Every structure is written in C-alpha cells, then in structure tokens.
Amino acid sequence: MSTTTAVTAEPFSLAGDGLPLTISMAAEALRSGSLTSVELVQKTIARADRLDTALGTYLARTDQTALEAAARADAELAAGHDRGPLHGIPLGIKDIIATDEAPTTAQSLILDPAFGEKGDAVVIRRLKAAGVVITGKTTTMEYATGCPDPDKPFPIPRNPFNLDAWPGGSSSGTGSGVAAGLFLGGLGTDTGGSVRMPAAWCGISGLKQTFGRVPKSGCVPLGFSYDHIGPMTRSARDCAAMLQVMAGHDESDACSVDVPVDDYLGALTGSVEGLRVGVDVSVFDHPGLDPDTAALLRSAVDVFTALGATVVETVLPWQEELTTAVLASSAEALAYHRGDLRTRWEDYGASTRMAIGRAALTTAADFVQAQRVRRVGVKAMAELFSTVDVVLTPTCYTDAPDLATLDWATMFRMINTPYWNAVGNPAISVPMGLTGKGLPVGLQIAGRPFDETTVLRAADAFQQRTGHHLQESPVVLKELSA
C-alpha cells in the first residue's frame, strides 16, 4: 500500500511529455506563457492516439473543433480577455450529455439522434462561456446503467492502472481519460455513484454535488429524482473550479434549486482546524471491506487528525434502507424506456435490459415506500449534520473488479455510494492510496445539503497533505515511454 507523504506543489506529468497533471497547473502555465491551449490540446490528442485503443475512453473524438476552440482561447488570453481558471482547458464529456461538437448516443442503438440535435446542454453552455475546450464524448454504460456489453458495437472501457480491470461506471470514459491525461477534466453523471465509483477506481477526484445544485437539462435521464451531473478531475481544487461554473439555478430543469452559489475556490484555505469530521465506523464491520481499503481509510482519518480536525465516531442511519431505496431509480428509468423496451428489446444490451426491465416487478407501493424512506433519511441527515460537519467513508469497499468476472449485482455490493443519492447530500471521492494490487481506492467525503464548500475544503486540505491524487498509472507511463 502507498504511504501518506507531504506535498508542497503539484508537479508536471512524470511521463515527460509536458502535460500538466491538473487544471490548476495548466491554468498557471497558460498564463505564464510556458504553454498555449493549442499545445495543451495537441498533447492530449497525442496521448489519445497512443492510449485510447487500449483504454476505450472515447466514443467520439473532436480533435479539429478542439484545436479551433483552443486557438480562440489563446487569442482571447493574448488580448487580455481571461474567462477564468477553465479558459483553454480540455474536457471530455460523458456521452449522455448533449454537445454541438458530436452526437449524443448514450452508448446505445436506441436513442433518437434528435435528442442531441437540440443544442448544448445547460452545463455545456456554461462551461463553454468559461472558455473550455471539448475534446470528445466519452464511454459510458448503455443509458448510464448495467455493465459493459461486448455484443454491442461500442468500446469496452478499461482501467488505466490495470487493463484487465474495470474503471467503474457509468462515467467510465471520463474517469479513465482524466487518469490517463486524455483531457484534464470532464463531466460524468451520478445516479447511484457513477461519478464517484470511477473516480475511486481510476485514482482521481469526482464530485456529486447536492441534488438540484447543477441543472440537468440536455442530459439523458436515468433516475429523474436521483440524477446529478458532476465534475471529474484529478484534484478537489479542480472540481471546485468546474462546479463554480456549472452551479446555479436554471428554469429549464424542474429539479433545479435556486440557492446562492458559494465561492468554492476561495474557500480552499487548506485548513480544517476544528472541523468536526465524522467517521462511519460501521464500515469496518462490513463483510465486503477489503483489508487494504480499511487500512487506507484509517490512514486518511489520521491525516485529518494531524490537520487539527476533531474526529467523531458515528454510524450513518438507515444505511440498508436508503441504499435499497436507490433501486427505485430503476422504476424511474422504466418510465422513460418502457415504450422502447416493448418494441426494441433486442437492441438494448442484455445488462441494460436486466437493470431497467426488472423494475416492472416494482409495485407502486414499493416505489411510494422508497420515497417515504428517502424523506426519513433527509430528516436523519439533518440530525446527523448537527453533530458533524462532514462524514468519511470509503467510496467502495474494495478496488476495481476484473472485467472478466464483472456483473451488475456484484458491482452494486462493492460500492458505498448510493446512500447519498437517496438523500441528495453532496459527496466527493478523492484518492486515498493504492491497494497491494497497485489499484486506487477512494475516500468519500459527504456534507450538508448545499454545503459543497465544506466538502471541497476538507477534500482539498487532505490533498494538500497527501499525494495520492498525483499518482500516475505505471501502465500509462510505460506506454508513453515506449
């Protein structure tokens, strides 16, 4: 297992190609003149040429329009028009979020092409206004559910730390692409953990903000009352920079909440002195918890203690009930897919048919009961967060599973993320080290509704003290040096 080390600065990539590891480092290079956005995008394109065939990161690459956008970003910066820390930064977009640059397919033979012809999603418009460069659409599971399907004509995403392992899903390509440097940040979606799971297993940072904080218009739905669009980057600081742009009310999304947007970057002081950090001690008794993950979690808790936080042992209330309640999202998915499942059953992948179709066995009473459990959970969260400011858990109980043995039911038992989708609280996954197999695992930090500021501050302070988020894949480094 990796050890905790003090980090004083974020280095450039060890691969020697001059690609910065983080958005914040790239932003500094763009403003110092040591790197242009065109050069930055060219470096990511070169990495994609070398690595994408093995990783299965992209469904569609938009190299030419990315270079054109990068050239515009360079011209604006040279003219003194600085759009902020994302200006000129290459991002990959999960292929259930509409963009003008490339079709939106939801990695499925089913989705009507007209869905993606309505223009950029709200979050894409906001990111473009901040000067980002879209490099392409990234792989997912079909309609963001199920497991990879080799019988369908789409790439199978693989883990940058071990090509025989899964990167997690359903935001698989965004997770692997950030970890391998095919872009510096990107968008995923999270209905039961689909941002945080691949973040954990690919060794990057991924944020599920409070439900309603970021508008979902222009995103293919999975579970209407569970879905989130979240940033995926190497660092919590970079997640903060993306959320700063993405957050805010929009009338096009009925779930969007009109709550003021905080200064997320300004809150990253590096200090958690006096912060009340709850540790869910029940996870140490979980039968699926890998010993390496348990040891790394204890080391992470020690970091917060050393930083001056007050560590409080706690147990998350209603864990089994709230985790089970997320399965009701399948009923919401069935409401969206019911017609197509009746007429185009064989066009869906087998795993997707199983994940969505089984909701036909969910009764109306079951669905209503799940929503009642969620309301109970929200009340319990208010009580819990009157005693602590954030809660720490492992993101997943173990490291990434092998692709050869992957199935949906086994994957669901490995993750510790759905709980927070049921209640809607913000939660981030940040790397907390490598297991004995050399695979990353994640630390999950959750907080009060609409208090992403504290969640990000805690995550950033942890990363200022540790170097786990800067760990590069030996597989990637070997390929780039070949």
Beta strands, then each sheet from edge to edge (+ up, - down):
strand 1: 58-61
strand 2: 90-94
strand 3: 133-138
strand 4: 185-189
strand 5: 205-208
strand 6: 229-233
strand 7: 276-280
strand 8: 310-314
strand 9: 390-394
strand 10: 427-434
strand 11: 440-447
sheet 1: 1+ 3- 2- 4- 6+ 5- 10+ 11- 9+ 7+ 8+
end
